[in-house]
Amino acid sequence: MRVFIVAPKSNLGHVPDEVQDILNSGLQIVGSMLGNVTYTEFLREIRRTKADVLWLAMHGGAEGWKFNSGLVDGPALAALIRGRFSYVYLNTCQSLIQAQVLQNEGQVDVVCTVRDLDDLSAYSTGSLMAAALAESDDFRQAYERSKPGNNTNYIYLAGSQNRFLDPKAPA
């Protein structure tokens, strides 16, 4: 799978560890935005990137995702990813509401967090997801293998991507 990683600079100490594990996982990394990531730069890079997975490792919440230039909400991100990605991995704290916008409007499968997480738990799950995805090349299977035991932190949202990419596919 071709992966595009976005990890703006933040106070999350394990985000660099997660990024390093993704880079070392064996996944095909086709782009990354690390450090001072503004929404404008992100928009420009998204338009050039050809990837299967958009991976966000950053602060997030019910209002959206925190880029170094401010918050970006689900409707704005959905417009950017629609038709460009098949999967989105949101390691961003309580992103369910905005993730549902991506699922429905961006027409992608999404893995997201349903509540605030400690940085170490988020890192562990992200690291395991990257390794499982590299091994299986199957986003759903990688989620099942990497989610925490007695999982109350992450959820898989199946999108309508196949219908979007193939208008003849059944609804």
Secondary structure as the mmCIF struct_conf table of DSSP 4:
data_model
#
loop_
_struct_conf.conf_type_id
_struct_conf.id
_struct_conf.beg_label_comp_id
_struct_conf.beg_label_asym_id
_struct_conf.beg_label_seq_id
_struct_conf.end_label_comp_id
_struct_conf.end_label_asym_id
_struct_conf.end_label_seq_id
STRN STRN1 ARG A 2 PRO A 8
BEND BEND1 ASN A 11 ASN A 11
TURN_TY1_P TURN_TY1_P1 GLY A 13 HIS A 14
HELX_RH_AL_P HELX_RH_AL_P1 VAL A 15 LEU A 23
TURN_TY1_P TURN_TY1_P2 ASN A 24 GLY A 26
STRN STRN2 GLN A 28 GLY A 35
BEND BEND2 ASN A 36 ASN A 36
HELX_RH_AL_P HELX_RH_AL_P2 TYR A 39 ARG A 48
BEND BEND3 ASP A 52 ASP A 52
STRN STRN3 VAL A 53 ALA A 57
BEND BEND4 MET A 58 MET A 58
STRN STRN4 GLY A 60 GLY A 61
TURN_TY1_P TURN_TY1_P3 ALA A 62 GLU A 63
STRN STRN5 GLY A 64 PHE A 67
TURN_TY1_P TURN_TY1_P4 ASN A 68 SER A 69
STRN STRN6 GLY A 70 VAL A 72
HELX_RH_AL_P HELX_RH_AL_P3 GLY A 74 ILE A 81
TURN_TY1_P TURN_TY1_P5 ARG A 82 ARG A 84
BEND BEND5 SER A 86 SER A 86
STRN STRN7 TYR A 87 ASN A 91
BEND BEND6 THR A 92 GLN A 94
HELX_RH_AL_P HELX_RH_AL_P4 LEU A 96 GLU A 105
BEND BEND7 GLY A 106 GLY A 106
STRN STRN8 ASP A 109 THR A 113
BEND BEND8 VAL A 114 ARG A 115
HELX_RH_AL_P HELX_RH_AL_P5 ASP A 119 SER A 136
HELX_RH_AL_P HELX_RH_AL_P6 PHE A 139 SER A 146
BEND BEND9 LYS A 147 LYS A 147
HELX_LH_PP_P HELX_LH_PP_P1 PRO A 148 PRO A 148
TURN_TY1_P TURN_TY1_P6 GLY A 149 ASN A 150
BEND BEND10 ASN A 153 ASN A 153
STRN STRN9 TYR A 154 LEU A 157
HELX_RH_AL_P HELX_RH_AL_P7 GLN A 161 LEU A 165
TURN_TY1_P TURN_TY1_P7 PRO A 167 LYS A 168
BEND BEND11 ALA A 169 ALA A 169
#
